[in-house]
Amino acid sequence: MTTAAARAAASPLPEAFVYADEVVPDLVVELSYVGADNFLGEPVDGYEARRVILTAPAAEALRLVQDDVRGSGLRLKIFDAYRPERAVRHFLRWAETPDDPAIRRLYHPDMAKRDLFDKGYVAKRSSHSRGSTVDLTLVASDAGGGPVELDMGTRFDFFGPESWPAYAGLAGPQRANRLLLRLAMERRGFAPFAMEWWHFTLRDEPFPDTYFDFPVR
């Protein structure tokens, strides 16, 4: 049995899914929805461990992206990957609760949370649940060796036109960093999303019409 086959046989994941950190060397994993540092301000249903799960083709494509950017002294940092459908239902319940002023100021200062779905910033059925979508950025090492995010102009999950990849109000280095990420992802078969600079879906995803709900663990 090959190493890949042995890993698949021992995996608790559904067939065709893998732990991306076992496929892609040196990933920086944040996985924001495991904890409370996210736009809900609380851990999200279905996220039980800080593990990056993707379909095998998406993980392999991501490995190629990591190989490409490593030549420039960069690495990939993952905010989110596979997302259980129960997490999306959690988002929907959150939208029905009153705004938290501190959270709103950080993530959606110019719109109420109930408007995020109608305006397309948060999906009622997410491509993440198909297993081939990833939210990520680029990081470099600082003088102490730790990963430092490149300046993309906004934080992850900032809901507003400032997060659109084509937003015109960026400084030159921010625009260049977004372009660097987009070109690296497109080169290996990922398609960008017009409203979020961090969001990419594998063009030839294996489950284009299937939404999964197994937990991240």
Backbone as a ProteinNet text record, in pm:
[ID]
protein_1_A
[PRIMARY]
MTTAAARAAASPLPEAFVYADEVVPDLVVELSYVGADNFLGEPVDGYEARRVILTAPAAEALRLVQDDVRGSGLRLKIFDAYRPERAVRHFLRWAETPDDPAIRRLYHPDMAKRDLFDKGYVAKRSSHSRGSTVDLTLVASDAGGGPVELDMGTRFDFFGPESWPAYAGLAGPQRANRLLLRLAMERRGFAPFAMEWWHFTLRDEPFPDTYFDFPVR
[TERTIARY]
85.4	0	88.5	58.7	136.6	112	201.9	184.6	53.1	17.9	-107.2	-227.2	-219.7	-331.1	-345.5	-233.8	-238.5	-297.2	-260.1	-314.4	-465.1	-511.3	-654.1	-730.2	-670.5	-738.1	-754.4	-659.1	-663.7	-740.8	-782.3	-843.1	-988.2	-1030.5	-1171.5	-1257.1	-1196.7	-1267.1	-1339.1	-1441.9	-1506.2	-1407.3	-1437.3	-1351.4	-1333.1	-1214.7	-1175	-1143.7	-1153.2	-1113.3	-982.8	-902.6	-774.1	-753	-659.5	-611.4	-504.2	-532.1	-442.2	-304.3	-296.5	-165.1	-77.9	-137	-58.2	-13.1	-69.3	-36.3	52.1	26.1	95.1	195.8	324.5	423.9	419.7	439.4	462.4	342.4	221.6	104.3	99.5	58.8	27.1	-124.4	-167.5	-309.5	-365.9	-464	-534.5	-672	-746.4	-881	-964.4	-1004	-1061	-1188.1	-1265	-1395	-1386.5	-1266.4	-1251.3	-1264.7	-1211.5	-1217.3	-1317.7	-1297.2	-1391.6	-1342.9	-1223.3	-1169.2	-1218.3	-1345.8	-1409.3	-1530.6	-1602.1	-1709.1	-1832.9	-1840.4	-1948.4	-1910.3	-1780.1	-1733.6	-1746.7	-1754.8	-1771	-1730.4	-1697	-1668.4	-1790.8	-1765	-1872.1	-1901.6	-2029.9	-2073.2	-1999.6	-1955.5	-1891.5	-1741.1	-1683.2	-1537.6	-1488.2	-1436.5	-1395.6	-1243.9	-1170.2	-1023.8	-968	-845.3	-780.2	-711.6	-794.1	-743.7	-802.2	-718	-760.6	-799.3	-926.7	-977.9	-1016.7	-975.8	-1010	-1027.1	-1089.4	-1086	-940.8	-911	-773.5	-724.7	-806.8	-757.3	-728.6	-811.7	-789.1	-662.3	-640.2	-519	-393.9	-400.5	-285.7	-257.6	-362.9	-343.7	-284	-328.8	-274.2	-126.2	-89.3	51.9	137.1	85.4	159	170.2	63.6	70.3	178.6	179	280.2	420.7	440.1	570.4	609	511.2	538	579.5	506.1	532.6	653	690	805.4	932	936.6	1052.5	1069.9	962.9	970.5	978.7	1004.3	1015.4	882.3	773.8	639.9	579.6	473.7	395.8	247.5	164.4	20	-30.4	-123.1	-190	-338.4	-394.3	-532	-625.2	-727.4	-830.9	-947.7	-982.8	-1092.8	-1077.8	-1133.2	-1130.3	-1267.1	-1270.4	-1400.7	-1480.1	-1608.9	-1697.2	-1824.1	-1852.7	-1975.1	-2100	-2205.5	-2330.3	-2386.1	-2359.8	-2409.5	-2347.7	-2227.5	-2165.8	-2242.1	-2286.1	-2364.7	-2497.4	-2558.3	-2682.1	-2655.3	-2538.4	-2498.5	-2489.1	-2430.9	-2423.9	-2564.7	-2658.6	-2795.1	-2861.2	-2840.2	-2895.6	-2832.5	-2702.3	-2631.5	-2689.6	-2730	-2781.8	-2912.1	-2981.9	-3109.4	-3093.9	-2973.4	-2949.4	-2904.2	-2914.7	-2875.7	-2727.5	-2696.4	-2557	-2476.7	-2354.7	-2258.2	-2172.4	-2176.1	-2104	-1955.4	-1889.5	-1746	-1718.3	-1799.8	-1784.1	-1814.6	-1922.6	-1960	-1848.3	-1788	-1681.7	-1563.8	-1534.6	-1421	-1450.5	-1574.9	-1601.5	-1703.7	-1800.9	-1903.4	-1953.3	-1865	-1901.8	-2010	-2026.1	-2117.8	-2247.4	-2272.2	-2398.9	-2435.4	-2566.1	-2615.3	-2592.2	-2578.3	-2549.7	-2659.1	-2783.7	-2893.2	-2881.7	-2803.3	-2788	-2673.4	-2590.5	-2472.6	-2509.4	-2620.2	-2662.4	-2720.3	-2809	-2872.1	-2769.3	-2662.6	-2561.1	-2453.1	-2461.3	-2370.5	-2241.4	-2225.8	-2101.6	-2096.7	-2210.8	-2219.8	-2325	-2290	-2380.2	-2471.7	-2596.4	-2689.2	-2658.7	-2586.1	-2532	-2392.5	-2292.6	-2155.9	-2080.4	-2002	-1912.9	-1811.7	-1781	-1688.5	-1737.3	-1867.9	-1922.7	-1906.1	-1864	-1833.9	-1689.5	-1609.3	-1478	-1361.5	-1384.1	-1273.9	-1255.4	-1306.1	-1290.6	-1203.2	-1116.4	-1025.1	-1016.9	-1008.7	-983.4	-840.4	-760.2	-619.4	-551.5	-428	-344.4	-200.4	-110.7	31.5	102.1	200.8	280.1	428.3	504.8	650.4	702.5	828.9	889.2	946.8	921.9	981.7	1124.5	1187.6	1327.3	1342	1236.7	1241.8	1201.7	1167.4	1132.7	985.6	902.1	759.2	688	570.6	496.8	426.4	437.5	372.7	290.8	162.5	75.2	117.2	115.6	132.2	11.3	32.5	-74.4	-166.9	-290.5	-388.6	-493.5	-478.8	-570.6	-685.9	-728.9	-833	-798.5	-864.5	-854.1	-939.4	-916.1	-1002.1	-1143.6	-1243.4	-1385.2	-1427.4	-1359.3	-1411.3	-1513.5	-1637.2	-1747.1	-1773.6	-1730.5	-1746.3	-1668.7	-1690.9	-1622.8	-1471	-1420	-1274.7	-1212.3	-1291.9	-1241.4	-1254	-1320.3	-1329.5	-1189.3	-1152.5	-1019	-988.9	-1092.8	-1072.4	-1093.3	-1103.4	-1127	-1019.4	-1064.6	-972.1	-898.8	-941.4	-883.1	-762.6	-700.1	-586.3	-457.2	-365.7	-229.7	-160.1	-56.7	13.1	59.7	127.6	172.8	56.8	-54.2	-170.5	-226.2	-236.8	-285.2	-190.9	-61.8	36.7	27.8	5.4	-4.1	-128.1	-239.7	-361.3	-341.6	-276.1	-252.8	-159.5	-58.7	34	-39.8	-127.7	-205.9	-298.4	-369.2	-464.5	-395	-285.6	-216.8	-160.1	-109.6	-56.9	-167.4	-285.6	-396.6	-453.6	-469	-523.5	-430.6	-302.8	-205.6	-226.7	-273.5	-291.5	-437.6	-521.9	-657	-766	-736.3	-837.9	-900	-1029.2	-1101.3	-1125.2	-1102.6	-1126.3	-1275	-1306.5	-1442.9	-1439.7	-1536.1	-1531.6	-1551.2	-1593	-1621.7	-1525.2	-1434.1	-1342.2	-1204.7	-1104.8	-971.6	-913.5	-962.6	-905.6	-970.4	-1075.2	-1162.4	-1137.5	-1108.1	-1079.6	-1141.6	-1194.1	-1254	-1185.9	-1153.1	-1093.1	-1190.7	-1144.7	-1233.3	-1291.8	-1210.7	-1256.9	-1284.2	-1364.1	-1390.9	-1465.1	-1435.3	-1495.5	-1640.8	-1688.4	-1825.7	-1897.9	-1921.1	-1978.4	-2122.4	-2191.6	-2332.6	-2360.4	-2256.5	-2273.7	-2222.9	-2306.6	-2272.7	-2264.6	-2152.3	-2123.1	-2145.6	-2163.7	-2188.6	-2112.1	-2008.3	-1929.1	-1845.7	-1819.2	-1747.9	-1600.2	-1539.5	-1395.6	-1334.1	-1266.9	-1205.1	-1082.3
-119.9	0	124.3	219.8	342.8	427.8	524.3	614.4	689	739.1	812.8	723.2	596.4	504.4	468.3	451	419.4	534.9	657.5	775	784.4	757.8	763.1	656.4	535.9	427.7	458.2	532	563.3	691.1	763	894.1	882.6	969.6	973.8	1054	1106.3	1192.5	1110.5	1169.1	1102.3	1082	987.9	960	1086.4	1106.9	1219.7	1345.4	1340.8	1454.4	1422.2	1526.2	1509.6	1625.5	1606	1716.5	1788.9	1912.8	1985.1	2005.6	2017.3	2037.8	1913	1797.8	1676.1	1666.9	1750	1750.2	1869.4	1982.6	2108.2	2139.1	2131.1	2159.3	2304.6	2325.7	2459.9	2553.3	2499.6	2586	2657.4	2783.3	2854.1	2845.5	2786.5	2758.4	2847.8	2930.9	3011	2951.5	2919.4	2863	2941.4	3059.3	3159.4	3115.1	3025	2991	2888	2836.6	2745.4	2820.6	2939.7	3020.8	3133.7	3239.2	3351.1	3473.4	3467	3581.8	3578.2	3611.1	3607.6	3699.4	3708.3	3808	3774.2	3652.3	3619	3650.3	3650.6	3672.2	3550	3430.1	3306.1	3187.8	3072.2	2953.5	2914.4	2864.7	2833.7	2684.3	2651	2511.6	2431.2	2313.2	2222.8	2231.3	2334.2	2348.8	2300.4	2177.9	2115.8	2106.8	2136	2130.5	2225.2	2268.3	2360.5	2280.2	2213.3	2132.7	2184.6	2191.6	2238.7	2118.1	2109.7	1998.4	2049.6	1976	2007	1877	1886.1	1771.2	1748.4	1625.2	1592.4	1677.1	1697.3	1782.3	1926	1982.1	2119.3	2127.7	2027.6	2026.9	2013.8	1929.9	1914	2043.4	2109.7	2237.7	2341.2	2338.7	2432	2402.9	2275.5	2240.4	2304.7	2306.5	2367.7	2519.1	2580.7	2724.5	2751.4	2670.5	2688.9	2673.8	2576	2558.7	2683.7	2739.8	2857.7	2978.4	3006.5	3129.1	3113.8	2991.5	2970.2	3027.3	3027.8	3084.1	3232.4	3299.5	3442.1	3463.4	3357	3368.4	3380.2	3333.3	3347	3210.4	3213.2	3093	3128.5	3027.4	3046.2	3037.4	3125.6	3122.1	3098.9	2998.3	2956.2	3009.2	3082.9	3130.3	3031.2	2971.6	2875.6	2789.1	2668.7	2577.8	2508.8	2375.2	2309.3	2364.3	2389.5	2446	2361.2	2299.4	2219.8	2305.2	2245.2	2319.1	2369.4	2297.5	2343.5	2477.7	2506	2636.5	2747.2	2720.5	2819.4	2845.1	2740.1	2759.8	2844.9	2829.4	2914	3059.9	3084.1	3220.3	3280	3200	3248.2	3283.5	3201.8	3233.2	3360.2	3374.9	3494.8	3620.6	3613	3730.5	3780.9	3694.3	3732.6	3792.8	3800.8	3858.5	4003.7	4082.8	4224.6	4241.3	4351.3	4383.8	4402.7	4352.6	4382.3	4498.5	4615.2	4732	4707	4632.5	4607.8	4519.8	4416.3	4327.1	4402.9	4479.9	4555	4650.1	4715.7	4812.5	4744.2	4620.4	4548.7	4485.9	4434.5	4348.6	4403.6	4480.7	4530.5	4667.6	4766.7	4896.7	4970.9	4942.9	5021.6	4949.5	4834.8	4766.1	4679.2	4663.1	4576.2	4430.8	4344.9	4204.7	4138.6	4180.4	4118.4	4145.2	4247.9	4281.2	4205.4	4139.1	4074.3	3963.5	3894.2	3785.7	3841.8	3941.4	3999	4063.8	4118.8	4186.3	4090.9	3962.6	3862.1	3841.6	3904	3887.1	3755.3	3707.6	3578.2	3496.7	3374.2	3291.8	3207.9	3194.3	3105.3	2958.8	2934.7	2802.1	2824.8	2778.5	2820.7	2722.2	2776.1	2691.9	2619.3	2674.4	2607.9	2467.8	2450.1	2320.1	2213.8	2253.3	2156.6	2106.5	2171	2117.4	2163.1	2249.4	2291.2	2441.9	2509	2654	2682.3	2781.1	2815.2	2966.7	3013.1	3153.5	3161.9	3249.1	3249.6	3381.5	3394.2	3508.2	3462.7	3556.5	3529.4	3583.9	3511.5	3558.4	3550.7	3641.3	3638.5	3620.3	3588.5	3573.8	3706.7	3741.5	3863.8	3834.6	3933.9	3917.1	3805.5	3779.8	3673.6	3538.2	3533	3405.4	3372.2	3455.7	3428	3478.5	3419.8	3461.8	3595.2	3682.9	3814	3826.3	3856.9	3868.8	3986.7	3966.3	4078.5	4170.8	4298.2	4397.7	4389.8	4342.8	4330.2	4441.7	4535.2	4648.5	4634.7	4512.5	4486.5	4357.6	4336.1	4209.5	4104.6	3979.6	3871.2	3892.7	3863.7	3876.7	4019.9	4116.9	4253.4	4266	4298.2	4299.7	4441.8	4468.6	4600.2	4605.5	4709.3	4718.6	4724.3	4762.3	4766.2	4627.5	4521.7	4384.6	4331.1	4404.2	4358.7	4357.8	4253	4249.8	4370.4	4424.4	4537.2	4673.3	4679.5	4806.6	4909	5028.4	5128.3	5209.4	5201.9	5288.3	5231.5	5129.2	5066.3	5144.3	5132.6	5180.1	5084.6	5132.8	5051.8	4916.7	4909.1	4778.8	4683.9	4737	4652.8	4592.9	4675	4626.7	4519.6	4541.9	4446	4314	4320.1	4197.7	4116.9	4184.5	4114.5	4049.2	4119.8	4065.5	3945.1	3952.8	3840.9	3716.3	3730.3	3616.6	3563.5	3652.1	3607.9	3534	3588	3524	3387.8	3379.2	3250.6	3145.6	3185	3091.6	3055.7	3153.9	3126.4	3035.1	3052.4	2970	2821.6	2788	2647.7	2605.1	2681.2	2634.8	2684.9	2784.4	2840.5	2965.4	2981.7	3100	3196.1	3326	3423.9	3457.4	3529.9	3576.9	3729.1	3790	3933.9	4021.3	3963.4	4044.6	4021.3	3924.5	3893.1	3858.1	3934.6	3910.6	3777.9	3722.6	3601.5	3470.9	3477.1	3361.5	3305	3173	3106.8	2967.1	2928.6	2795.7	2724.5	2598.1	2519.4	2511.1	2547.7	2551.9	2414	2311.1	2175.1	2099.9	2159.4	2096.5	1963.9	1862.2	1730.7	1720.4	1811.5	1803.5	1936.3	1974.6	2106.8	2122.5	2012.7	2020.5	1952.4	1917.8	1845.2	1929.2	1940.6	2019.1	1923.9	1928	1831.9	1894.8	1806.8	1856.5	1778.9	1706.5	1639.2	1744.2	1724.4	1826.5	1831.9	1946.8	1963.9	1916.2	1803.5	1748.2	1664.9
0	0	0	-88.3	-94	29.9	50.6	164.9	156.3	37.1	18.8	45.1	-2.9	17.5	164.7	232.5	375.2	454.6	417.7	485.6	464.6	343.1	314	391.6	403.7	474.1	622.8	678.6	820.8	851.9	751.5	771.9	817.4	911	949.1	851.5	746.3	651.9	546.3	484.6	370.8	256.9	172.1	58.3	-25.9	-73.8	-159	-80.1	54	136.7	209	232.5	301.2	397.4	489.5	571.3	490.8	456.2	366.3	427.1	559.7	621.2	611.2	575.8	552.8	407	322.6	180	144.6	206.7	174.5	284.8	257.9	361.7	407	535.8	591.7	581.5	573.6	580.3	714.3	712.5	836.4	853.7	963.4	983.2	1092.5	1055.7	1156	1183.1	1079.5	1089.4	1192	1151.1	1240.8	1312.3	1252.9	1310.7	1423.3	1449.8	1562.8	1695	1700.3	1821.1	1809	1887	1890.4	1814.5	1755.4	1682.9	1538.6	1521.4	1389.4	1390.9	1279.3	1269.2	1352.5	1405.1	1497.8	1641.7	1669.1	1805.2	1892.5	1830.9	1906.1	1818.1	1878.4	1797.4	1715.2	1595	1500.5	1501.1	1492.6	1493.3	1385.4	1422.6	1327.3	1323	1385.7	1389.8	1526.5	1528.6	1654.1	1668.9	1564	1567.8	1463.4	1484.6	1391.5	1281.3	1199.2	1088.4	957.8	857.1	724.9	641.8	605.8	527.2	388.9	285.9	147.9	70.2	-47.5	-136.5	-179.4	-214.4	-253.6	-371.8	-477.9	-587.7	-544.9	-457	-410.8	-327.1	-241.7	-159.9	-246.1	-348	-436.2	-513.4	-560	-628.7	-533.6	-408	-308.4	-281.6	-285.3	-267.6	-377.5	-499	-609.4	-590.6	-539.7	-510.9	-406.4	-300.9	-196.1	-253.3	-340	-404.1	-484.2	-553.7	-637.1	-553.5	-446.8	-370.7	-279.1	-247.6	-160.7	-223.6	-355.3	-424	-399.2	-357.7	-323.4	-172.8	-99.8	44.9	115.7	53	108.1	138.8	220	249.4	249	249.3	253.9	397.6	430.3	560.5	536.8	602.1	577.2	685.7	642.4	734.4	742.1	629	625.5	501.2	508.3	393.1	387.3	398.1	405.1	523.7	500.8	603.9	612.3	724.8	735.1	714.7	662	643.3	775.6	883.2	1013.5	1052.2	1004.5	1029.7	958.6	836.5	762.3	833.6	886.5	963.6	1087.7	1147.4	1260.7	1216.5	1098.7	1045.3	1032.5	982.6	962.4	1096	1198	1330.3	1385.9	1366.6	1414.2	1352	1226.3	1156.4	1216.6	1289.1	1349.2	1488.3	1538.7	1671.1	1656.3	1763	1753.2	1720.7	1653.1	1622.6	1750.9	1751	1856.1	1803.9	1869.3	1815.3	1793.2	1881.6	1867.2	1746	1728.3	1612.9	1484.1	1485.7	1365.1	1323.8	1419.7	1389.2	1319	1355.8	1298.5	1163.2	1146.1	1031.1	931.7	977.2	884	929.4	932.9	989.5	913.1	785.3	703.3	668.9	729.7	705.8	825.3	843.7	949.7	911.3	1011.9	985.1	901.5	919	843.5	693.5	656.2	514.2	446.4	524.3	467.2	370	395.6	306.5	177.6	189.7	69.9	-22.5	33.2	-47.9	-97.5	-59.5	-113.8	-38.7	77.8	152	228.1	272.6	340.5	267.7	228.8	148	236.6	192.9	262.5	233.1	124.6	95.5	39.6	111.6	83.4	-5	-97.8	-177.8	-89.4	26.4	118.3	155.3	161.9	202.6	94.9	-24.4	-129.9	-120.5	-38.3	-5.4	-88.8	-187.2	-274.3	-276.8	-175.1	-161.4	-40.6	-54.4	53.9	68.2	192.4	225.2	277.3	218.4	255	222	270	237.3	224.8	200.5	191.4	314.2	362.5	475.6	440.7	499.8	492.8	634.6	648.7	780.9	826.6	953.9	1007.3	1054.1	1113.3	1155.6	1258.1	1333.8	1434.1	1379.2	1251.5	1189.4	1188.2	1252.4	1256.4	1132.4	1100	980.1	999.7	900.8	902.3	774.8	789.3	672.7	585.2	453.9	363.2	376.2	356.5	368.9	247.3	270.9	163.9	167.5	259.6	264	359.6	386.7	487	560.5	670.6	741.2	669.9	697.7	652.6	707.2	624.1	659.8	689.8	629	633.1	521.2	558.8	462.5	415.2	293.9	234.6	104.8	24.4	-105.5	-94	22.3	40.8	23.1	41.2	26.6	-115.5	-203.7	-342.2	-402.9	-473.7	-534.8	-622.7	-686.9	-779.1	-713.5	-582	-512.8	-550.8	-590.6	-646.3	-540.2	-414.9	-312.9	-241.6	-297.1	-231.9	-255.6	-161.9	-185.5	-282.3	-347.4	-447.2	-396.4	-281.3	-231.2	-199	-148.5	-120.1	-248.5	-351.2	-480.9	-536.8	-522.9	-573.3	-497.7	-366.8	-287.5	-324.5	-344.5	-386.6	-523.5	-612.3	-745.8	-739	-656.3	-639.9	-593.4	-494.2	-445.1	-554.2	-620.9	-723.3	-836.7	-885.6	-996.3	-955.7	-833.4	-786.5	-779.2	-732.5	-721.1	-857.9	-944.2	-1077.8	-1157.5	-1141	-1215.2	-1188.5	-1068.1	-1030.6	-1029.2	-1098.8	-1124.3	-1032.7	-950.8	-861.6	-923.1	-902.2	-950	-834.2	-854.5	-748.4	-735.4	-628.1	-600.6	-602.5	-670.4	-696.5	-573.6	-459.3	-341.6	-226.2	-240.4	-131.1	-187.6	-154	-208.3	-161.6	-52.4	10.1	-36.6	-115.8	-142.4	-282.4	-289.3	-416.8	-417.9	-534.2	-551.8	-668	-649.4	-756.1	-873.4	-991.7	-1108.4	-1141	-1133.2	-1163.3	-1033.4	-946.5	-817.3	-837.1	-756.3	-776.9	-733.5	-647.9	-597.2	-620.6	-745.9	-773.3	-725.8	-700.1	-660.9	-528	-451.6	-326.3	-210.2	-106.1	11.5	131.2	202.1	308.5	445.6	546.7	681.2	787.4	750.8	855.2	928.9	1057	1135	1100.2	1131.3	1119.1	1249.7	1241.3	1362.4	1327.4
[MASK]
+++++++++++++++++++++++++++++++++++++++++++++++++++++++++++++++++++++++++++++++++++++++++++++++++++++++++++++++++++++++++++++++++++++++++++++++++++++++++++++++++++++++++++++++++++++++++++++++++++++++++++++++++++++++++

